[in-house]
Amino acid sequence: MKKIFLIPLAFSLSFCNCKKSVVENSKTTSIESVCPDNGICTVKIYKNKSLEVKTDDLGGIYYQMLDNTATSVIQYQYNKTVEEGLQDGQHREEILFEINSSTPLLNLKDKNLQEVKMLFGRHCFCKGQAGYFKVEEGSLSLENKNETTTFELDFKIHKVPQLFEKVKATVQ
């Protein structure tokens, strides 16, 4: 009887989605700036990607990420923590910009921020105050070495309110 019980047990264990002993290559990120209250901040780098900034028929800005082996896109994002079941309570803000992968140092100010196609995105249920906006006021200092990118950004958007204005982060 015990042998009959062991066969189904062994069979079911063979399909177990147990943790494998394979170590994955994890990406290291670090955010030193203060994240706004009631939310989570993340930073990502999309290697071999570029930003194509477009304008729709109503004058709204949007982007597409395209493959490009010479550039990478950096995205810093704040997501407000929202109670489950609460409609129209979501709020997300992000900053996106494109860097040349071979550039070791970068220092840009004000209108020159558009050299990296910098965009600020605000996504919420806030009529007339959501969408993407070109960043044309602020400063960006960036160092790119040994597969690690460290940047410090201080920026201001006058068209809409923003929950964060300073970002200091490292991404790999």
TORGUNU-7170 format. One record per atom (N, C-alpha, C): residue number from 1; atom name; x, y, z; residue in one letter. Coordinates in steps of 0.05 Angstrom, whole numbers. Last residue first. Layout:
BEGIN
+-----+------+--------+--------+--------+------+
|  nr | atom |      u |      v |      w | rest |
+-----+------+--------+--------+--------+------+
| NUM |   CA |      X |      Y |      Z |    A |
...
+-----+------+--------+--------+--------+------+
This chain:
BEGIN
+-----+------+--------+--------+--------+------+
|  nr | atom |      u |      v |      w | rest |
+-----+------+--------+--------+--------+------+
| 172 |    N |    454 |    996 |   -273 |    Q |
| 172 |   CA |    473 |    980 |   -288 |    Q |
| 172 |    C |    458 |    964 |   -309 |    Q |
| 171 |    N |    450 |   1061 |   -242 |    V |
| 171 |   CA |    437 |   1038 |   -255 |    V |
| 171 |    C |    458 |   1023 |   -272 |    V |
| 170 |    N |    438 |   1107 |   -192 |    T |
| 170 |   CA |    458 |   1091 |   -206 |    T |
| 170 |    C |    444 |   1067 |   -217 |    T |
| 169 |    N |    414 |   1175 |   -180 |    A |
| 169 |   CA |    412 |   1145 |   -181 |    A |
| 169 |    C |    435 |   1133 |   -196 |    A |
| 168 |    N |    375 |   1226 |   -161 |    K |
| 168 |   CA |    403 |   1218 |   -160 |    K |
| 168 |    C |    402 |   1187 |   -159 |    K |
| 167 |    N |    332 |   1277 |   -177 |    V |
| 167 |   CA |    336 |   1249 |   -179 |    V |
| 167 |    C |    366 |   1245 |   -178 |    V |
| 166 |    N |    283 |   1326 |   -163 |    K |
| 166 |   CA |    311 |   1318 |   -162 |    K |
| 166 |    C |    313 |   1287 |   -162 |    K |
| 165 |    N |    229 |   1333 |   -163 |    E |
| 165 |   CA |    245 |   1351 |   -180 |    E |
| 165 |    C |    274 |   1343 |   -181 |    E |
| 164 |    N |    165 |   1303 |   -157 |    F |
| 164 |   CA |    194 |   1302 |   -152 |    F |
| 164 |    C |    208 |   1320 |   -172 |    F |
| 163 |    N |    113 |   1317 |   -170 |    L |
| 163 |   CA |    119 |   1307 |   -143 |    L |
| 163 |    C |    148 |   1304 |   -136 |    L |
| 162 |    N |     89 |   1374 |   -204 |    Q |
| 162 |   CA |    105 |   1350 |   -204 |    Q |
| 162 |    C |    112 |   1343 |   -175 |    Q |
| 161 |    N |     38 |   1406 |   -244 |    P |
| 161 |   CA |     51 |   1401 |   -218 |    P |
| 161 |    C |     68 |   1376 |   -221 |    P |
| 160 |    N |     54 |   1434 |   -310 |    V |
| 160 |   CA |     38 |   1416 |   -292 |    V |
| 160 |    C |     53 |   1413 |   -265 |    V |
| 159 |    N |     87 |   1472 |   -333 |    K |
| 159 |   CA |     60 |   1467 |   -345 |    K |
| 159 |    C |     42 |   1451 |   -326 |    K |
| 158 |    N |    138 |   1474 |   -314 |    H |
| 158 |   CA |    119 |   1495 |   -305 |    H |
| 158 |    C |     91 |   1490 |   -315 |    H |
| 157 |    N |    184 |   1431 |   -287 |    I |
| 157 |   CA |    163 |   1433 |   -308 |    I |
| 157 |    C |    143 |   1454 |   -298 |    I |
| 156 |    N |    252 |   1424 |   -273 |    K |
| 156 |   CA |    227 |   1437 |   -266 |    K |
| 156 |    C |    209 |   1438 |   -291 |    K |
| 155 |    N |    306 |   1385 |   -243 |    F |
| 155 |   CA |    291 |   1396 |   -266 |    F |
| 155 |    C |    264 |   1408 |   -256 |    F |
| 154 |    N |    365 |   1352 |   -236 |    D |
| 154 |   CA |    348 |   1372 |   -222 |    D |
| 154 |    C |    333 |   1387 |   -244 |    D |
| 153 |    N |    400 |   1292 |   -231 |    L |
| 153 |   CA |    382 |   1309 |   -247 |    L |
| 153 |    C |    366 |   1327 |   -228 |    L |
| 152 |    N |    454 |   1251 |   -238 |    E |
| 152 |   CA |    440 |   1270 |   -219 |    E |
| 152 |    C |    425 |   1290 |   -236 |    E |
| 151 |    N |    475 |   1183 |   -249 |    F |
| 151 |   CA |    466 |   1210 |   -258 |    F |
| 151 |    C |    453 |   1225 |   -235 |    F |
| 150 |    N |    515 |   1131 |   -272 |    T |
| 150 |   CA |    507 |   1147 |   -248 |    T |
| 150 |    C |    498 |   1174 |   -258 |    T |
| 149 |    N |    519 |   1068 |   -299 |    T |
| 149 |   CA |    512 |   1096 |   -305 |    T |
| 149 |    C |    502 |   1109 |   -279 |    T |
| 148 |    N |    565 |   1017 |   -314 |    T |
| 148 |   CA |    549 |   1030 |   -294 |    T |
| 148 |    C |    544 |   1059 |   -301 |    T |
| 147 |    N |    602 |    995 |   -348 |    E |
| 147 |   CA |    575 |    984 |   -349 |    E |
| 147 |    C |    556 |    996 |   -328 |    E |
| 146 |    N |    647 |   1030 |   -339 |    N |
| 146 |   CA |    646 |   1002 |   -329 |    N |
| 146 |    C |    618 |    990 |   -327 |    N |
| 145 |    N |    611 |   1092 |   -338 |    K |
| 145 |   CA |    635 |   1076 |   -339 |    K |
| 145 |    C |    632 |   1049 |   -327 |    K |
| 144 |    N |    584 |   1152 |   -342 |    N |
| 144 |   CA |    579 |   1126 |   -354 |    N |
| 144 |    C |    605 |   1111 |   -356 |    N |
| 143 |    N |    552 |   1204 |   -309 |    E |
| 143 |   CA |    578 |   1190 |   -313 |    E |
| 143 |    C |    571 |   1161 |   -321 |    E |
| 142 |    N |    519 |   1266 |   -314 |    L |
| 142 |   CA |    519 |   1237 |   -318 |    L |
| 142 |    C |    547 |   1226 |   -322 |    L |
| 141 |    N |    476 |   1316 |   -296 |    S |
| 141 |   CA |    504 |   1308 |   -295 |    S |
| 141 |    C |    504 |   1277 |   -295 |    S |
| 140 |    N |    431 |   1364 |   -316 |    L |
| 140 |   CA |    436 |   1335 |   -315 |    L |
| 140 |    C |    466 |   1332 |   -315 |    L |
| 139 |    N |    384 |   1414 |   -297 |    S |
| 139 |   CA |    411 |   1406 |   -303 |    S |
| 139 |    C |    414 |   1376 |   -299 |    S |
| 138 |    N |    331 |   1458 |   -323 |    G |
| 138 |   CA |    344 |   1440 |   -304 |    G |
| 138 |    C |    372 |   1434 |   -311 |    G |
| 137 |    N |    283 |   1459 |   -372 |    E |
| 137 |   CA |    294 |   1474 |   -350 |    E |
| 137 |    C |    305 |   1455 |   -329 |    E |
| 136 |    N |    258 |   1428 |   -408 |    E |
| 136 |   CA |    275 |   1448 |   -419 |    E |
| 136 |    C |    286 |   1467 |   -397 |    E |
| 135 |    N |    228 |   1369 |   -424 |    V |
| 135 |   CA |    242 |   1382 |   -402 |    V |
| 135 |    C |    262 |   1402 |   -414 |    V |
| 134 |    N |    164 |   1361 |   -453 |    K |
| 134 |   CA |    193 |   1364 |   -457 |    K |
| 134 |    C |    205 |   1379 |   -434 |    K |
| 133 |    N |    116 |   1317 |   -427 |    F |
| 133 |   CA |    124 |   1345 |   -431 |    F |
| 133 |    C |    155 |   1345 |   -435 |    F |
| 132 |    N |     58 |   1276 |   -431 |    Y |
| 132 |   CA |     87 |   1279 |   -432 |    Y |
| 132 |    C |     94 |   1308 |   -439 |    Y |
| 131 |    N |      2 |   1274 |   -384 |    G |
| 131 |   CA |     15 |   1271 |   -410 |    G |
| 131 |    C |     45 |   1273 |   -408 |    G |
| 130 |    N |    -42 |   1319 |   -349 |    A |
| 130 |   CA |    -29 |   1293 |   -353 |    A |
| 130 |    C |    -17 |   1292 |   -381 |    A |
| 129 |    N |    -77 |   1360 |   -339 |    Q |
| 129 |   CA |    -51 |   1361 |   -326 |    Q |
| 129 |    C |    -37 |   1334 |   -328 |    Q |
| 128 |    N |   -127 |   1354 |   -362 |    G |
| 128 |   CA |   -110 |   1377 |   -371 |    G |
| 128 |    C |    -83 |   1378 |   -358 |    G |
| 127 |    N |   -150 |   1319 |   -306 |    K |
| 127 |   CA |   -157 |   1331 |   -332 |    K |
| 127 |    C |   -139 |   1355 |   -338 |    K |
| 126 |    N |   -127 |   1271 |   -277 |    C |
| 126 |   CA |   -125 |   1299 |   -271 |    C |
| 126 |    C |   -126 |   1314 |   -298 |    C |
| 125 |    N |   -112 |   1215 |   -261 |    F |
| 125 |   CA |   -139 |   1225 |   -269 |    F |
| 125 |    C |   -140 |   1254 |   -261 |    F |
| 124 |    N |    -46 |   1209 |   -290 |    C |
| 124 |   CA |    -65 |   1209 |   -268 |    C |
| 124 |    C |    -92 |   1217 |   -279 |    C |
| 123 |    N |     18 |   1217 |   -306 |    H |
| 123 |   CA |     -5 |   1200 |   -313 |    H |
| 123 |    C |    -23 |   1197 |   -289 |    H |
| 122 |    N |     69 |   1251 |   -335 |    R |
| 122 |   CA |     51 |   1252 |   -311 |    R |
| 122 |    C |     25 |   1238 |   -320 |    R |
| 121 |    N |    136 |   1251 |   -355 |    G |
| 121 |   CA |    109 |   1241 |   -359 |    G |
| 121 |    C |     93 |   1242 |   -333 |    G |
| 120 |    N |    185 |   1287 |   -387 |    F |
| 120 |   CA |    172 |   1283 |   -362 |    F |
| 120 |    C |    144 |   1274 |   -367 |    F |
| 119 |    N |    242 |   1274 |   -428 |    L |
| 119 |   CA |    213 |   1277 |   -425 |    L |
| 119 |    C |    205 |   1272 |   -396 |    L |
| 118 |    N |    298 |   1290 |   -467 |    M |
| 118 |   CA |    287 |   1286 |   -440 |    M |
| 118 |    C |    257 |   1293 |   -439 |    M |
| 117 |    N |    335 |   1282 |   -509 |    K |
| 117 |   CA |    306 |   1278 |   -513 |    K |
| 117 |    C |    292 |   1274 |   -487 |    K |
| 116 |    N |    386 |   1300 |   -503 |    V |
| 116 |   CA |    381 |   1272 |   -494 |    V |
| 116 |    C |    351 |   1265 |   -496 |    V |
| 115 |    N |    380 |   1351 |   -519 |    E |
| 115 |   CA |    400 |   1335 |   -534 |    E |
| 115 |    C |    397 |   1305 |   -527 |    E |
| 114 |    N |    347 |   1375 |   -484 |    Q |
| 114 |   CA |    334 |   1363 |   -506 |    Q |
| 114 |    C |    354 |   1348 |   -524 |    Q |
| 113 |    N |    380 |   1401 |   -450 |    L |
| 113 |   CA |    370 |   1375 |   -441 |    L |
| 113 |    C |    355 |   1361 |   -464 |    L |
| 112 |    N |    389 |   1451 |   -469 |    N |
| 112 |   CA |    407 |   1430 |   -478 |    N |
| 112 |    C |    399 |   1402 |   -469 |    N |
| 111 |    N |    356 |   1484 |   -440 |    K |
| 111 |   CA |    347 |   1475 |   -467 |    K |
| 111 |    C |    364 |   1453 |   -478 |    K |
| 110 |    N |    387 |   1466 |   -380 |    D |
| 110 |   CA |    364 |   1479 |   -392 |    D |
| 110 |    C |    358 |   1468 |   -420 |    D |
| 109 |    N |    448 |   1430 |   -389 |    K |
| 109 |   CA |    432 |   1450 |   -374 |    K |
| 109 |    C |    411 |   1462 |   -392 |    K |
| 108 |    N |    491 |   1374 |   -380 |    L |
| 108 |   CA |    472 |   1390 |   -396 |    L |
| 108 |    C |    456 |   1408 |   -378 |    L |
| 107 |    N |    544 |   1333 |   -384 |    N |
| 107 |   CA |    534 |   1355 |   -367 |    N |
| 107 |    C |    517 |   1373 |   -385 |    N |
| 106 |    N |    572 |   1270 |   -384 |    L |
| 106 |   CA |    552 |   1287 |   -397 |    L |
| 106 |    C |    543 |   1308 |   -376 |    L |
| 105 |    N |    621 |   1221 |   -400 |    L |
| 105 |   CA |    611 |   1242 |   -383 |    L |
| 105 |    C |    592 |   1260 |   -398 |    L |
| 104 |    N |    626 |   1179 |   -439 |    P |
| 104 |   CA |    634 |   1175 |   -411 |    P |
| 104 |    C |    623 |   1196 |   -391 |    P |
| 103 |    N |    587 |   1151 |   -489 |    T |
| 103 |   CA |    593 |   1177 |   -476 |    T |
| 103 |    C |    601 |   1172 |   -447 |    T |
| 102 |    N |    568 |   1104 |   -511 |    S |
| 102 |   CA |    597 |   1108 |   -510 |    S |
| 102 |    C |    606 |   1135 |   -497 |    S |
| 101 |    N |    513 |   1107 |   -512 |    S |
| 101 |   CA |    526 |   1087 |   -495 |    S |
| 101 |    C |    556 |   1091 |   -492 |    S |
| 100 |    N |    479 |   1166 |   -506 |    N |
| 100 |   CA |    497 |   1151 |   -524 |    N |
| 100 |    C |    513 |   1132 |   -506 |    N |
|  99 |    N |    414 |   1165 |   -476 |    I |
|  99 |   CA |    443 |   1171 |   -475 |    I |
|  99 |    C |    458 |   1155 |   -496 |    I |
|  98 |    N |    351 |   1193 |   -466 |    E |
|  98 |   CA |    367 |   1175 |   -482 |    E |
|  98 |    C |    397 |   1184 |   -480 |    E |
|  97 |    N |    302 |   1193 |   -413 |    F |
|  97 |   CA |    321 |   1206 |   -431 |    F |
|  97 |    C |    339 |   1185 |   -443 |    F |
|  96 |    N |    245 |   1206 |   -372 |    L |
|  96 |   CA |    258 |   1189 |   -391 |    L |
|  96 |    C |    279 |   1206 |   -407 |    L |
|  95 |    N |    210 |   1203 |   -312 |    I |
|  95 |   CA |    228 |   1219 |   -328 |    I |
|  95 |    C |    243 |   1200 |   -346 |    I |
|  94 |    N |    143 |   1201 |   -287 |    E |
|  94 |   CA |    168 |   1189 |   -296 |    E |
|  94 |    C |    184 |   1209 |   -311 |    E |
|  93 |    N |     89 |   1185 |   -243 |    E |
|  93 |   CA |    106 |   1205 |   -256 |    E |
|  93 |    C |    132 |   1192 |   -264 |    E |
|  92 |    N |     23 |   1166 |   -231 |    R |
|  92 |   CA |     50 |   1157 |   -238 |    R |
|  92 |    C |     64 |   1181 |   -251 |    R |
|  91 |    N |    -32 |   1146 |   -196 |    H |
|  91 |   CA |    -16 |   1169 |   -202 |    H |
|  91 |    C |     13 |   1159 |   -207 |    H |
|  90 |    N |    -99 |   1125 |   -186 |    Q |
|  90 |   CA |    -72 |   1120 |   -194 |    Q |
|  90 |    C |    -58 |   1146 |   -201 |    Q |
|  89 |    N |   -152 |   1131 |   -175 |    G |
|  89 |   CA |   -133 |   1140 |   -154 |    G |
|  89 |    C |   -104 |   1137 |   -162 |    G |
|  88 |    N |   -194 |   1111 |   -205 |    D |
|  88 |   CA |   -183 |   1137 |   -211 |    D |
|  88 |    C |   -164 |   1148 |   -191 |    D |
|  87 |    N |   -220 |   1069 |   -153 |    Q |
|  87 |   CA |   -219 |   1077 |   -181 |    Q |
|  87 |    C |   -207 |   1105 |   -183 |    Q |
|  86 |    N |   -198 |   1022 |   -110 |    L |
|  86 |   CA |   -202 |   1051 |   -112 |    L |
|  86 |    C |   -199 |   1059 |   -141 |    L |
|  85 |    N |   -183 |    970 |   -107 |    G |
|  85 |   CA |   -211 |    975 |   -112 |    G |
|  85 |    C |   -217 |   1005 |   -115 |    G |
|  84 |    N |   -130 |    980 |    -61 |    E |
|  84 |   CA |   -143 |    962 |    -81 |    E |
|  84 |    C |   -173 |    969 |    -83 |    E |
|  83 |    N |   -100 |   1043 |    -56 |    E |
|  83 |   CA |   -116 |   1022 |    -44 |    E |
|  83 |    C |   -130 |   1006 |    -66 |    E |
|  82 |    N |    -36 |   1055 |    -85 |    V |
|  82 |   CA |    -65 |   1060 |    -85 |    V |
|  82 |    C |    -80 |   1037 |    -72 |    V |
|  81 |    N |     24 |   1088 |    -87 |    T |
|  81 |   CA |     10 |   1064 |    -76 |    T |
|  81 |    C |    -19 |   1071 |    -73 |    T |
|  80 |    N |     49 |   1117 |   -146 |    K |
|  80 |   CA |     34 |   1121 |   -120 |    K |
|  80 |    C |     21 |   1095 |   -112 |    K |
|  79 |    N |    110 |   1111 |   -174 |    N |
|  79 |   CA |     83 |   1100 |   -175 |    N |
|  79 |    C |     71 |   1103 |   -147 |    N |
|  78 |    N |    160 |   1141 |   -210 |    Y |
|  78 |   CA |    146 |   1141 |   -185 |    Y |
|  78 |    C |    118 |   1131 |   -189 |    Y |
|  77 |    N |    219 |   1126 |   -247 |    Q |
|  77 |   CA |    190 |   1126 |   -245 |    Q |
|  77 |    C |    181 |   1125 |   -216 |    Q |
|  76 |    N |    266 |   1136 |   -297 |    Y |
|  76 |   CA |    261 |   1138 |   -268 |    Y |
|  76 |    C |    231 |   1141 |   -265 |    Y |
|  75 |    N |    300 |   1108 |   -349 |    Q |
|  75 |   CA |    274 |   1115 |   -339 |    Q |
|  75 |    C |    273 |   1114 |   -309 |    Q |
|  74 |    N |    343 |   1115 |   -404 |    I |
|  74 |   CA |    341 |   1113 |   -375 |    I |
|  74 |    C |    313 |   1123 |   -367 |    I |
|  73 |    N |    364 |   1080 |   -460 |    V |
|  73 |   CA |    344 |   1097 |   -449 |    V |
|  73 |    C |    343 |   1093 |   -419 |    V |
|  72 |    N |    422 |   1081 |   -503 |    S |
|  72 |   CA |    406 |   1069 |   -482 |    S |
|  72 |    C |    386 |   1089 |   -472 |    S |
|  71 |    N |    454 |   1070 |   -568 |    T |
|  71 |   CA |    442 |   1086 |   -546 |    T |
|  71 |    C |    428 |   1068 |   -526 |    T |
|  70 |    N |    472 |   1037 |   -609 |    A |
|  70 |   CA |    490 |   1059 |   -599 |    A |
|  70 |    C |    479 |   1074 |   -575 |    A |
|  69 |    N |    433 |   1002 |   -626 |    T |
|  69 |   CA |    456 |    991 |   -611 |    T |
|  69 |    C |    475 |   1013 |   -600 |    T |
|  68 |    N |    367 |   1008 |   -621 |    N |
|  68 |   CA |    390 |   1023 |   -630 |    N |
|  68 |    C |    414 |   1014 |   -613 |    N |
|  67 |    N |    297 |   1001 |   -627 |    D |
|  67 |   CA |    323 |    987 |   -624 |    D |
|  67 |    C |    345 |   1005 |   -636 |    D |
|  66 |    N |    255 |   1049 |   -595 |    L |
|  66 |   CA |    264 |   1035 |   -618 |    L |
|  66 |    C |    291 |   1021 |   -612 |    L |
|  65 |    N |    198 |   1071 |   -563 |    M |
|  65 |   CA |    225 |   1061 |   -559 |    M |
|  65 |    C |    232 |   1043 |   -582 |    M |
|  64 |    N |    162 |   1130 |   -574 |    Q |
|  64 |   CA |    165 |   1102 |   -580 |    Q |
|  64 |    C |    194 |   1095 |   -574 |    Q |
|  63 |    N |    120 |   1179 |   -542 |    Y |
|  63 |   CA |    145 |   1169 |   -552 |    Y |
|  63 |    C |    142 |   1139 |   -559 |    Y |
|  62 |    N |     84 |   1242 |   -545 |    Y |
|  62 |   CA |     86 |   1214 |   -537 |    Y |
|  62 |    C |    112 |   1204 |   -549 |    Y |
|  61 |    N |     48 |   1302 |   -535 |    I |
|  61 |   CA |     74 |   1289 |   -539 |    I |
|  61 |    C |     72 |   1260 |   -530 |    I |
|  60 |    N |     -6 |   1335 |   -569 |    G |
|  60 |   CA |      4 |   1320 |   -546 |    G |
|  60 |    C |     30 |   1305 |   -554 |    G |
|  59 |    N |    -29 |   1359 |   -612 |    G |
|  59 |   CA |     -6 |   1372 |   -601 |    G |
|  59 |    C |      6 |   1358 |   -576 |    G |
|  58 |    N |    -68 |   1330 |   -636 |    L |
|  58 |   CA |    -77 |   1350 |   -617 |    L |
|  58 |    C |    -54 |   1365 |   -604 |    L |
|  57 |    N |    -42 |   1291 |   -666 |    D |
|  57 |   CA |    -58 |   1312 |   -680 |    D |
|  57 |    C |    -67 |   1335 |   -662 |    D |
|  56 |    N |     21 |   1282 |   -629 |    D |
|  56 |   CA |     -4 |   1273 |   -641 |    D |
|  56 |    C |    -18 |   1297 |   -654 |    D |
|  55 |    N |     91 |   1276 |   -638 |    T |
|  55 |   CA |     69 |   1294 |   -630 |    T |
|  55 |    C |     44 |   1284 |   -644 |    T |
|  54 |    N |    147 |   1238 |   -611 |    K |
|  54 |   CA |    127 |   1245 |   -632 |    K |
|  54 |    C |    106 |   1264 |   -620 |    K |
|  53 |    N |    212 |   1215 |   -604 |    V |
|  53 |   CA |    191 |   1232 |   -593 |    V |
|  53 |    C |    173 |   1241 |   -615 |    V |
|  52 |    N |    241 |   1157 |   -595 |    E |
|  52 |   CA |    231 |   1172 |   -617 |    E |
|  52 |    C |    208 |   1188 |   -606 |    E |
|  51 |    N |    298 |   1135 |   -561 |    L |
|  51 |   CA |    271 |   1147 |   -559 |    L |
|  51 |    C |    265 |   1162 |   -585 |    L |
|  50 |    N |    329 |   1069 |   -564 |    S |
|  50 |   CA |    329 |   1098 |   -568 |    S |
|  50 |    C |    300 |   1109 |   -565 |    S |
|  49 |    N |    369 |   1015 |   -538 |    K |
|  49 |   CA |    343 |   1027 |   -545 |    K |
|  49 |    C |    347 |   1057 |   -549 |    K |
|  48 |    N |    410 |    988 |   -513 |    N |
|  48 |   CA |    406 |    984 |   -542 |    N |
|  48 |    C |    378 |    994 |   -551 |    N |
|  47 |    N |    380 |    981 |   -449 |    K |
|  47 |   CA |    403 |    982 |   -466 |    K |
|  47 |    C |    395 |    976 |   -495 |    K |
|  46 |    N |    346 |   1016 |   -407 |    Y |
|  46 |   CA |    339 |    999 |   -430 |    Y |
|  46 |    C |    362 |   1001 |   -450 |    Y |
|  45 |    N |    348 |   1019 |   -338 |    I |
|  45 |   CA |    362 |   1026 |   -363 |    I |
|  45 |    C |    354 |   1006 |   -384 |    I |
|  44 |    N |    308 |   1046 |   -285 |    K |
|  44 |   CA |    315 |   1024 |   -304 |    K |
|  44 |    C |    331 |   1036 |   -327 |    K |
|  43 |    N |    285 |   1056 |   -220 |    V |
|  43 |   CA |    301 |   1066 |   -241 |    V |
|  43 |    C |    309 |   1042 |   -259 |    V |
|  42 |    N |    228 |   1073 |   -178 |    T |
|  42 |   CA |    246 |   1053 |   -192 |    T |
|  42 |    C |    262 |   1068 |   -213 |    T |
|  41 |    N |    191 |   1084 |   -119 |    C |
|  41 |   CA |    208 |   1095 |   -141 |    C |
|  41 |    C |    226 |   1073 |   -152 |    C |
|  40 |    N |    127 |   1083 |    -93 |    I |
|  40 |   CA |    151 |   1068 |    -98 |    I |
|  40 |    C |    165 |   1081 |   -122 |    I |
|  39 |    N |     89 |   1120 |    -42 |    G |
|  39 |   CA |     95 |   1108 |    -68 |    G |
|  39 |    C |    121 |   1093 |    -70 |    G |
|  38 |    N |     81 |   1157 |      0 |    N |
|  38 |   CA |     60 |   1139 |     -9 |    N |
|  38 |    C |     65 |   1127 |    -37 |    N |
|  37 |    N |    125 |   1212 |    -17 |    D |
|  37 |   CA |    110 |   1195 |      2 |    D |
|  37 |    C |     89 |   1178 |    -13 |    D |
|  36 |    N |    178 |   1209 |    -66 |    P |
|  36 |   CA |    155 |   1221 |    -54 |    P |
|  36 |    C |    139 |   1202 |    -37 |    P |
|  35 |    N |    245 |   1191 |    -49 |    C |
|  35 |   CA |    221 |   1184 |    -64 |    C |
|  35 |    C |    197 |   1198 |    -51 |    C |
|  34 |    N |    305 |   1225 |    -52 |    V |
|  34 |   CA |    282 |   1220 |    -36 |    V |
|  34 |    C |    258 |   1214 |    -54 |    V |
|  33 |    N |    362 |   1194 |    -83 |    S |
|  33 |   CA |    344 |   1216 |    -79 |    S |
|  33 |    C |    320 |   1207 |    -63 |    S |
|  32 |    N |    389 |   1146 |    -93 |    E |
|  32 |   CA |    397 |   1162 |    -70 |    E |
|  32 |    C |    378 |   1185 |    -64 |    E |
|  31 |    N |    379 |   1084 |   -116 |    I |
|  31 |   CA |    367 |   1110 |   -117 |    I |
|  31 |    C |    374 |   1124 |    -91 |    I |
|  30 |    N |    409 |   1035 |   -155 |    S |
|  30 |   CA |    410 |   1048 |   -129 |    S |
|  30 |    C |    398 |   1076 |   -133 |    S |
|  29 |    N |    416 |    969 |   -182 |    T |
|  29 |   CA |    406 |    997 |   -183 |    T |
|  29 |    C |    406 |   1009 |   -155 |    T |
|  28 |    N |    442 |    916 |   -217 |    T |
|  28 |   CA |    444 |    932 |   -193 |    T |
|  28 |    C |    434 |    960 |   -198 |    T |
|  27 |    N |    413 |    857 |   -240 |    K |
|  27 |   CA |    421 |    884 |   -246 |    K |
|  27 |    C |    422 |    900 |   -220 |    K |
|  26 |    N |    435 |    789 |   -233 |    S |
|  26 |   CA |    417 |    811 |   -226 |    S |
|  26 |    C |    429 |    838 |   -233 |    S |
|  25 |    N |    435 |    730 |   -261 |    N |
|  25 |   CA |    452 |    754 |   -262 |    N |
|  25 |    C |    434 |    778 |   -257 |    N |
|  24 |    N |    415 |    677 |   -218 |    E |
|  24 |   CA |    410 |    695 |   -240 |    E |
|  24 |    C |    428 |    719 |   -238 |    E |
|  23 |    N |    434 |    613 |   -202 |    V |
|  23 |   CA |    437 |    641 |   -194 |    V |
|  23 |    C |    434 |    658 |   -219 |    V |
|  22 |    N |    395 |    557 |   -191 |    V |
|  22 |   CA |    410 |    573 |   -211 |    V |
|  22 |    C |    411 |    602 |   -202 |    V |
|  21 |    N |    366 |    520 |   -164 |    S |
|  21 |   CA |    391 |    529 |   -152 |    S |
|  21 |    C |    408 |    544 |   -172 |    S |
|  20 |    N |    296 |    536 |   -165 |    K |
|  20 |   CA |    319 |    522 |   -176 |    K |
|  20 |    C |    344 |    534 |   -164 |    K |
|  19 |    N |    239 |    526 |   -127 |    K |
|  19 |   CA |    261 |    544 |   -133 |    K |
|  19 |    C |    285 |    529 |   -142 |    K |
|  18 |    N |    189 |    487 |   -160 |    C |
|  18 |   CA |    206 |    494 |   -137 |    C |
|  18 |    C |    228 |    512 |   -147 |    C |
|  17 |    N |    141 |    468 |   -182 |    N |
|  17 |   CA |    153 |    493 |   -192 |    N |
|  17 |    C |    171 |    504 |   -170 |    N |
|  16 |    N |    135 |    400 |   -193 |    C |
|  16 |   CA |    137 |    421 |   -174 |    C |
|  16 |    C |    152 |    445 |   -186 |    C |
|  15 |    N |    130 |    354 |   -222 |    F |
|  15 |   CA |    119 |    378 |   -234 |    F |
|  15 |    C |    121 |    403 |   -216 |    F |
|  14 |    N |    150 |    316 |   -188 |    S |
|  14 |   CA |    165 |    321 |   -212 |    S |
|  14 |    C |    155 |    346 |   -227 |    S |
|  13 |    N |    112 |    311 |   -149 |    L |
|  13 |   CA |    136 |    327 |   -143 |    L |
|  13 |    C |    152 |    333 |   -168 |    L |
|  12 |    N |     76 |    276 |   -173 |    S |
|  12 |   CA |     68 |    304 |   -169 |    S |
|  12 |    C |     92 |    322 |   -163 |    S |
|  11 |    N |    107 |    228 |   -173 |    F |
|  11 |   CA |     98 |    240 |   -199 |    F |
|  11 |    C |     90 |    270 |   -195 |    F |
|  10 |    N |    112 |    219 |   -119 |    A |
|  10 |   CA |    136 |    224 |   -135 |    A |
|  10 |    C |    129 |    237 |   -162 |    A |
|   9 |    N |     58 |    210 |   -107 |    L |
|   9 |   CA |     73 |    231 |    -94 |    L |
|   9 |    C |     98 |    238 |   -110 |    L |
|   8 |    N |     44 |    165 |   -137 |    P |
|   8 |   CA |     32 |    191 |   -144 |    P |
|   8 |    C |     47 |    215 |   -131 |    P |
|   7 |    N |     82 |    129 |   -111 |    I |
|   7 |   CA |     83 |    134 |   -140 |    I |
|   7 |    C |     69 |    160 |   -147 |    I |
|   6 |    N |     69 |    124 |    -57 |    L |
|   6 |   CA |     94 |    138 |    -65 |    L |
|   6 |    C |     95 |    144 |    -94 |    L |
|   5 |    N |     23 |     93 |    -55 |    F |
|   5 |   CA |     22 |    121 |    -46 |    F |
|   5 |    C |     46 |    137 |    -56 |    F |
|   4 |    N |     44 |     43 |    -69 |    I |
|   4 |   CA |     23 |     56 |    -86 |    I |
|   4 |    C |     21 |     86 |    -80 |    I |
|   3 |    N |     76 |     33 |    -25 |    K |
|   3 |   CA |     88 |     36 |    -51 |    K |
|   3 |    C |     69 |     50 |    -71 |    K |
|   2 |    N |     40 |     24 |     16 |    K |
|   2 |   CA |     57 |     48 |     17 |    K |
|   2 |    C |     70 |     53 |    -10 |    K |
|   1 |    N |     16 |    -24 |      0 |    M |
|   1 |   CA |      0 |      0 |      0 |    M |
|   1 |    C |     17 |     25 |      0 |    M |
+-----+------+--------+--------+--------+------+
